[in-house]
Each structure stands twice: as C-alpha cells, then as structure tokens.
Amino acid sequence: MAVVLALCSALAYGLSDFIGGIVSRRTSAWAVAVLGQTSSVVCTALVALLWTSGRAAGQDFAWAALAGVGSGTGVAFLYRGFAAGRMSVVAPVSAVGAAVVPVLAGTVTGERPSLVVWLGVVAALPGIWLVSTVPPSPADDERGAPSRASLAEGVVDGLLAGLGFGVLFAALGQVPDQAGLWPLALCQLVAVPSVVVLATVLRTPWWPRQRAAGWALLAGPLGTAATLAFLLASQRGYLTVAGVLSSLYPASTVLLAALVLHERLHRAQGVGLVLCGVAVGLVAAG
C-alpha cells in the first residue's frame, strides 16, 4: 500500500507541476506559487475537518512547520526555474535532490530497507534525471547555446527546489499516523508566508495581478492530494521508499506533456522511464 500511495503522490505532484509550470510562463511564478499554496491550505483544512481520527502533539506541529518552509521554498524555486525556460535543468536537479534528502534522513533515523529496495533506489536516481532531460530544439540552435550564466541559474533553482522538497519529505515523514491531518494543514499554511518572505527578500512581486494567475488555484487540490498521499505512504512504509517514489514526479509530468500536449518522448526520456519502471518494480518486490 505504501508503494501505491507514493506513486499516487508522484502522479499528483507531476500534474500539479504541469499546471503550475504552464501558468508560470504566462504570469509571475511567485504569484502562481502563492495562489497554488493558498488553494492547498483550504483543501487540506477541509480534509482535516472530515478526518476526525488522530491527535497531534507539539513536536508533530513543529515537524509540519519545517515541512511547510520546505514546501514553499521548493515550489517557489521550481516555478521560477520553469518560468525562465530552464525546465531541462531545474526538473532533474530538483527531483534528485528531493529523493536524496529523505533517503539520508531515513537512513540516519534507523531505516534499513532490503538490498532489493536499495537497488530500486539506485535505479531511480538516474531514471529521474534522464526522464527530465529535454534536448535542445532547432529554435534553440538558431539562438545559440544557452549561456553559462543561464545554466548556472537553472542549477541553482533546481538545487534550492530539491532541497526544499527534500526537507518537506524528510520532515513530514516524522509525523506519525496517530497525529491526524492537522499537522498537514499547518504544513500547507506555513508554505504561503514562506513564498512571500522569499519573494520579498529577492525583491520580486508576488501579488497576483494578472487574470492568468487564477489558473494556479487548480494546482491546490492536486498539491493536497500529493502531500497527503506521501504522508500516508511514509506512515505505512519506509521514508526512504516514499521519498524516492514520490520524487518520480517528473516522469508523470513528461507523460502528461506527451499525452496532452503531444510532445515527443526522446530516447533519453524513454530510457529514464524504463529505469523508473524497474525502480518501482524492485521497490515493490522488496
């Protein structure tokens, strides 16, 4: 069940990022992050009201608050990278970072997955990278190769996004099953001011001023579903496994782009999808 929940989390994250990435190219990425996270707060609070079981302790809310900072940071820098057109750089770096941090956290806290599961983790990391790669288009060739500064900025956005998502996964993985869902609601709530503070420090407008930004509200329910599925997966299985499988979100984004936008899957992406499939099979078998 933990494997299924983690894969559902990856699918929902991928769809949420697909929507957020498209909207971010039409308006401010920071405004998209604020609206998306605000929508998630409302959705998560409604789910928490219906989910009456569980009682959270103070430390559960502390972990959730830290997870919220990670969530806001990850989404903000991911969307900023997507808006600048560096998806081929930002996505793989962020996904690998998001997978590595919970693996380290799970190992430090005493998790000892089987050898088969570790083989799945090892297969997932290059799979995530390859499935996120986008070869240059003819138009890119006409404009010339990307500058070193542009690539460097993409790597920075990806590292910061991956660190944010990794902190989200690692911290949320410390919330036990008996805590209920109010810690998750706090996580989503803290993410909103985290984005605002980052935008203010970077002197970037974050207030939604364009009508197109309203489409970011659609990412809220998906973000809620993704984070909830990850939380349940981490409570029912290893944080190591849940973190790696949830970090397969670029695979679902690529598949959605192929199905919805009719984008062509390139050879490297095909190899990456095969590796991701092998990783899922090994983790499930372990």
N, C-alpha and C positions, 0 to 999 in steps of 0.2 A: 504493500500500500504506500509506503514511503517513496518508493521509486515512481509510482504513478503520480502521486501528488507533486513531487519535484518536477516531473516532466510537464504537468499541467501548469506549474508555476512558470517554467521556461516558455511555454506557449503563450501564456497571458502576458508575460513581460515582453516577448517578441512582438506581439500585436500592439501593445501599448507603445513600445518604442517606434514601431512602424508609423503609427498615427502621429506621435509626438515629433518624429523626425520630419515628416512631411509638412506639418503645421509650422515647425520651427524655421523652415526655409521661406515661409511667407510672412512671418512676423518675428517679434523678439523671442529668442529661445528662453530667456528668463521669464517672460510673461507666460509662455507655454508651460514652463515648469511650475510656476506659482499656481496657475489655474488647474493644472492636472493634479497637483498635490492637494489643493483645496477640495477638489471633487472627491479625491480619495478619502479625505478626512470625513466628509459627510457620509459616504458609502460605508466606511468602516464603522463609524459610530452607529449607523442603523443596524449593521450586522451584529455589533456588540450588544445592542439593546435586545435583540432577539435571542442571542446566545447567552442564556441566563446562567449556565453552569460555570463553575470556577471562581476562585477568589485570589486576586493578585496581592503579593507582598511588596514592600517598598523597593527591594532590590530588583523585582521584576520591572517596575516602572523605570528604575534607573537604567537598566539594560535597554528598555524600549526607547528611552530618550536618546541614548547614544546611537541606537539604530536609526532613529529619526534624523539625526545630524548626518549620518552616513547616507541615508536615502536622499535627502535634499541635495547634498553635495554631488552624489553620483548622477542624479537626474539632471541637475543644472549643467554640469560639465559635459555630460553625454549629449544633451540637446545643443549646447554651444558648439560642440565639435561637428554634429550633424548639420547645423545651420551653415557652418563655414564650408561645407562640402568635403570634409575630410573623413567621411564615414569609413572608408577603407583603412584608415589609420586608427581612428578612435574606437571602432567596434571591437576589433580583435584584442587590442591592448586592454580595454575595459573588461572584456569578458574573461580574459586570462587572469587579470588582477582580482576580479570578483570570485574566481574559483580558488585561487591560491590562498587568499586570506582565511576563508573558513576551513580549508584543509589544514593550515598551520594551527588555527585555533582548536580544531577538533583533535589534532594530534597532541597538542600541549595539554588539553584537558583530559587526556587519557583514552581517547578512542583508538581502537586497534582493529580496523577492517581487515578482512582476509586478503590474501595475496591476489585473488581473482579481482576483488574490488579495486585494489591498488593498480592492477593492470588496466582496468577500466578508466581510472583517474588519469593514468599516464597517456592513454589513447585519446582522452577527451581534450587535453590541453592543445595539442597540435590540431585536432579536429576543429576546435573553436576558432583557432587562428585562421585556418585555411578557409573555413566556410564564410568568414567575414571579409576575405580579400576580394577586392574589385580591381581588375586590370584596367589600365588606362584606356579611355575611349579615343577614337580618331580626333575628336574635338580637343581632347587634352593634348594630343600630339601636336596639333596645329598651334596651340597656345604655348607649347613648350613644356618641359618637365616641371613639376612642382618645385618651388624654391625650397632651400634647406630650412628657411625660417617657417614656411608653411607646414612642412613635415614636422618640425620641432614642436610647433604649437599643437599639431594633431596628437603627437605623442604625449605632450603634457596634459591635454584634455583627457586622453584615454587613461593615463596613469591616475589622474585625480578622480575620474569617474569610477575606475576599477577599485581604487582604494575606498571610495565612498560605498560602493555596492558590497565590497568585501566586509567593511565594518557593519553594514546593515545585516548581512547574513550571519556574521560571527556573533554579533550582539543579540540579535533576535533569536538565535539558536540557544541562548542561555535562558530563555523564558520557558518555564515548564508547562506541562499540559494543564495542571490544576489552576493556572493563573487566569484562565479565561481569555477574552479578547480585548479587554480594555487597555492592556499594555500595547496591543497592536494599534488601537485608535490613537493612543498617545504618540506612538512612533510616527504615524502619518501627520499628526498635528504639529509635532516638532519640526518636521521636514519643511513646512511652509516658511516659518521665520528663518530657517537655515538658508533657504534660497534667497530670501530678501536681504539678509545680512551679507551674503556673498556678493550679491549684485551691488549693494551699497558700497562695500569695500572696493569693488572693482569699478565703481562709478559707471555702472551700466543700468539703463532704465529697465525696470521690472514691472511697472504698472501696465496692464493690458489696455492698449489704446486703439487697436485695430480689431475689426469685427472677426477677422480670420482666427484670432487667438481663441475665440469661443469654442472652436472645434477641439481644443485641448481638453475640454471637460469630458469628452468621450473616453479619454485615457484613464480617468479616475476610477470607474468601476473595474477596468482591467487591471490597474495597479493594485486595487484592493484584493481582487481575486488572486493575483500573482503572489502578493506578500502573504496572504492568508494560507495559500497552498504551501508556500515554503515553510511557514511557521509550523503547520501541521506535519509536514514531512520531516522537519528537524526534530519534532517531538516524538515521532514514531520510528525514527531510524537514526543513523549517524549524521551528524552535522557535516562531516566530510563528504558524504554521498549527496546529501541535499544541496550543499553549496555548489558542487561540481555540476550536477544535473540541472539545477536552476540556471547556471551560467551558460547553458546551451541556448540561451535566448537568441543569439544571432542566427542560429540555424532556422528558427521559426520565422524570423524577420526575412531572411533570404527566401525561404519557401513562399511566404506571403507575397513578396515582391514578384516572384516568378508567376504565381497564380493570379494575382490581382492586377499587377502592372505589366505582366507578360515579359518580365525581364529574363534574359538568358542566363542560365546557370553555366558558369565556366568550369574548366577542367579542375582547377584547384578547389573550387567550391564543391564539386562533385566528390572529390577525394575526401574533403573535410566532412561532408555529410555521411560518407561511408564510415569514417573514423568515429564520428559521433554515434552512429548506429551500433558500431562494435562496442563503444564505451558503454552505451546503455545496456546492451546485452550482457556484458561482463559484470557490470554493477548489479543487474537484476539477478544474474546467476549466483553472485556471491552472497 
